[in-house]
Amino acid sequence: MRLIHAVLPVLALAGCSSFPAAPDKVAPVPDDRLLAFQEADAGSGQLVVERDLGFLGGGCYVAVLVDKQVAARIHVGESASFHLPPGGHLVGIGPDKQDEGICAMARLNIHRAFQLQDGENVHFRIVSEANGGFDIRPVER
């Protein structure tokens, strides 16, 4: 019985962490929530951001920031693509200011620098963890 009491809280917290969606379960962000960087230019690369599945923050949209500009509003299990010129860029996440609920008040401001080469695809994923909150991390493909 003691073992159950010791393990149950750990399992409950682990259940709150997000997990990557299977490729056939990822939905594209609808066009009305794609706000910038949608025009492909010759020589541009592509940034792809996917948001994990999970319950933590699952009722909220998260703002995807590209070079400190809101580029999309993303929900769990969704993916967004952005066309960018080669060079150094920032990708980040922040609270969705268009949301009128408590999610818009979150203290969410995380950015990651990356380099994009001509014609390259760079992937990031948005995770949520019970002990660390939201994060955006590069994905090796």
C-alpha positions in Angstrom: 0.0 0.0 0.0 2.9 2.4 0.8 4.3 1.7 -2.7 1.0 2.8 -4.3 1.0 6.0 -2.3 4.6 6.7 -3.3 4.2 5.9 -7.0 0.8 7.4 -7.6 1.8 11.1 -7.3 4.8 10.5 -9.7 2.5 8.9 -12.3 0.0 11.8 -11.9 2.7 14.3 -12.6 4.1 12.3 -15.5 0.7 12.2 -17.0 0.7 16.0 -17.2 3.7 16.2 -19.4 3.3 16.5 -23.1 4.3 14.0 -25.8 4.9 14.3 -29.5 1.9 13.5 -31.7 2.1 10.7 -34.2 2.7 12.2 -37.7 -0.7 11.1 -38.9 -2.3 12.9 -35.9 -0.7 16.3 -36.4 -3.1 18.9 -37.9 -2.0 22.0 -39.7 -2.8 25.3 -38.0 -5.8 26.8 -39.8 -5.1 29.7 -42.1 -6.9 32.2 -39.9 -4.3 31.6 -37.1 -1.3 31.8 -39.4 -0.3 35.5 -39.1 3.1 36.0 -40.8 5.9 34.5 -42.9 3.6 32.5 -45.3 5.0 33.7 -48.6 7.8 31.5 -50.0 10.6 33.4 -51.8 13.4 32.0 -54.0 16.1 30.7 -51.7 14.0 30.8 -48.5 14.1 28.0 -45.9 11.3 26.7 -43.8 10.8 26.7 -40.1 8.3 24.1 -38.8 6.9 24.3 -35.3 4.8 21.5 -33.8 3.0 21.5 -30.5 2.9 18.3 -28.4 -0.2 16.6 -27.2 -1.0 16.7 -23.5 -3.3 18.1 -20.8 -1.0 20.8 -19.3 -2.0 24.0 -21.0 -4.2 22.0 -23.4 -7.1 24.5 -23.3 -4.9 27.4 -24.4 -3.4 28.6 -27.7 0.2 29.6 -27.6 1.7 32.4 -29.7 4.5 31.3 -32.0 7.0 34.2 -32.3 9.4 34.4 -35.3 12.0 37.1 -35.0 9.9 38.5 -32.1 6.8 38.9 -34.3 3.6 36.9 -33.6 3.5 34.4 -36.5 0.8 32.0 -35.5 -1.6 30.9 -32.7 -1.0 27.2 -32.2 -3.1 24.6 -30.3 -2.1 21.1 -29.1 -1.3 18.6 -31.8 -0.9 21.3 -34.5 1.9 22.2 -36.8 2.8 25.5 -38.5 5.3 26.2 -41.3 7.0 29.6 -41.9 9.1 30.7 -44.9 12.3 32.6 -43.9 15.3 34.0 -45.7 18.7 32.3 -44.9 20.5 33.5 -41.9 20.1 33.9 -38.2 16.6 33.9 -36.7 14.7 33.6 -33.4 11.8 31.3 -32.7 9.9 31.6 -29.5 6.6 31.2 -27.7 4.5 33.6 -25.7 1.0 34.1 -24.4 -1.7 34.4 -26.9 -2.9 38.0 -26.5 -6.0 37.3 -28.6 -7.2 34.8 -26.0 -9.6 36.4 -23.5 -9.1 33.8 -20.8 -6.5 33.2 -18.1 -4.1 31.8 -20.7 -3.5 35.3 -22.1 -2.1 36.3 -18.7 0.6 33.6 -18.7 4.2 34.6 -18.1 5.5 32.8 -21.2 8.4 34.3 -23.0 11.0 31.8 -24.4 13.2 32.3 -27.5 15.7 30.1 -29.2 18.3 31.3 -31.8 18.9 29.2 -34.9 20.6 29.4 -38.3 18.7 28.6 -41.5 20.5 27.7 -44.7 19.2 28.2 -48.3 16.4 25.6 -48.8 16.8 24.0 -45.4 14.0 22.9 -43.1 14.4 23.5 -39.4 12.0 21.8 -36.9 11.1 22.8 -33.3 8.5 21.4 -30.9 6.5 23.1 -28.1 6.5 21.0 -25.0 4.7 21.4 -21.7 6.0 19.7 -18.5 4.5 19.6 -15.0 7.8 20.6 -13.4 9.1 23.0 -16.0 6.1 24.5 -17.8 6.3 25.3 -21.5 9.4 25.2 -23.6 10.4 25.2 -27.3 13.1 22.8 -28.4 14.9 21.9 -31.6 14.1 18.6 -33.2 16.7 16.7 -35.1 15.4 15.1 -38.3 
